[in-house]
Amino acid sequence: MSVSYDVVIPSTGRESLGRLLRALRTGYGPLPERVLVVDDRPDAERPLTVPEGVEVVRGPARGPAAARNVGWRAASAEWVAFLDDDVVPPSGWRDALAGDLSRPPEAAASQGRIVVPLPRHRRPTDWERNVAGLERARWATADMAFRRCALAAVGGFDERFRHAYREDSDLGLRLTNAGFRVERGRRHVLHPVGPADPWTSLRLQAGNVDDVLMRALHGPRWRERAGAPRGRLRRHLATTAAGLSGLAALAARRPTPAAVGLGLWAVGTAELACARIAPGPRATREVALMLWTSALMPPVAALQWGLGHARRRRLLADAARAPRAERAAARPLAVLLDRDGTLIEDVPYNGDPRRVRPVPGARRAVERLRHAGVKLAVVSNQSGIGRGLIDERQVAAVNARVDELLGPLGPWLVCPHPPDAGCDCRKPGPGLVLRAAERLGVAPEHCAVIGDIGADVEAAMAAGARPVLVPTPRTRREEIAAAPEVAGSLAEAVDRLLDTGDARTEALAA
């Protein structure tokens, strides 16, 4: 069976691009339908020089995620194969790619293997070891192919990831959350180690901004699901805190606390330097580089981590608002409802079905959703279970009473954990929303979440769903201000979700 594929190569004009394009045209196997180079240079005064037959499209210069989106949307084949502009496909790469894309036929993505050639005559440097980490990366887009329809289904790459760091892990998680299969292929590319200046290791700490966003979008256990190592952030934060406390004590003329804080800072810095020097070549220049960058790395990492948290709420709110012109007006395929305060009156830690009282208009609102063919589920935090105030049997009895009064509401997904459990299911984490979407067979992007507090809104935004806040007396003013969409009642929220679908249909028809 023949396979139709385009190759997309985001590029900032590095010299390695020419080497890649030459290698892509040699060897054996079916040629790509099109080769598209996304020119993502911020100041592109002259056009890129590419061989005949290679198309160049202009990128937005907002990072690799945005550049790849431009590329796959310009592509037309069934499959889109992404290559970084610094890899070298061997002579049999095209043939191996064709084989990978044809088995298994239901796969939505195929990951190639990355091989980083390291020097044989000496130990690798810190930078060389960093690049070699790509060999163990999951879903690395240095060589990754996707069905174009799968990219369209999840909205492509998330352009909030501005660095070449976590945009591939985020896409991989969203694809698997939506039920798509990602297979590991048999092909491989070579990834030679490119040049690096002395500041490279410090610039890479900007990835801590993306790690904060990953946690917000995918919950505290995102690393396990993405196969991402934990890294040294906690040590960097501890080392930085020790140094700052020592300096503060020194300024306050408190010698003992100053000595303790600065001593701990020195120990943390020395441990980091030793960890980087020990596996390396230990040449004088490399050792000197490791010493001074190890002194700066913890505070730079801590600063980037802080910036990530400062940007987190704005990025999530922007994500909820940004698609409104494109897809938020579309009628959702599923609506996920909070329980307490949204469907029924909020009775804290209620384990008695006799105390269940639906909010005004609840039955009619859910009946409208059922009549419109919208799938339903309930997502509810029930920390009373984890606190020992109620048990699962009591919660199930209350839920059954809600179903009795309002009609079947689909699957019930409950987080039983207390707030300090660190789970990924408790709202504002996205776990319940993602699992409900999976149970219903609907991508999170095609779900809406109706709730009464900010945690419901944040959980929806973190999962990529559309949030609608229905405030109650316990909703804080700042939660209402931060919500991208607010309705006065459950009935009004349902009206918004269903009526905008009709408006979208009319717009498309026009």
Buried (B, 14 or more C-beta within 10 A) or exposed (E): EEBEBBBBBBBBBBEBBBBBBEBBEEBEBBEBBBBBBBBBBEEBEEEBEBEEEBBBBEBEBBBBBBBBBBBBBBBEBBBBBBBBBBBBBBEBBBBBBBBBBBEEEEBBBBBBBBBBEBEEEEBBBBBBBBBBEBBEBBBBBBBBBBBBEBBEBBBBBBBBBBBBBBBBBBBBBBBBBBEBEBBEBEBBBBBEBEEBEEEBBBEBBBBBBBBBBBBBBBBBBBBEBBEBEEEBBEBBBBBBBBBBBBBEBBEEEBEEBBEBBBEBBBEBBBBBBEBBBEEBBEEEEBBEBBBEBBBBBBBBBBBBBBBBBEBBBEBBBEBBEBBEEEBBBBBBBBBBBBBBBBBBBBBEBBBEBEEBEBBEBBBEBBEBBBEBEBBBBBBBBBBBBBEEBBEEEBBBBBBEBBEEBBEEBBBBBBBBBBEEBEBBBBBBBBBBBBBBBBBBEBBBBBBBBBBBBBBBBBBBBBBBBBBBBBBBEEBEEEBBEBBBBBBEBBBBBBBBBBEBBEEBEEEEEE
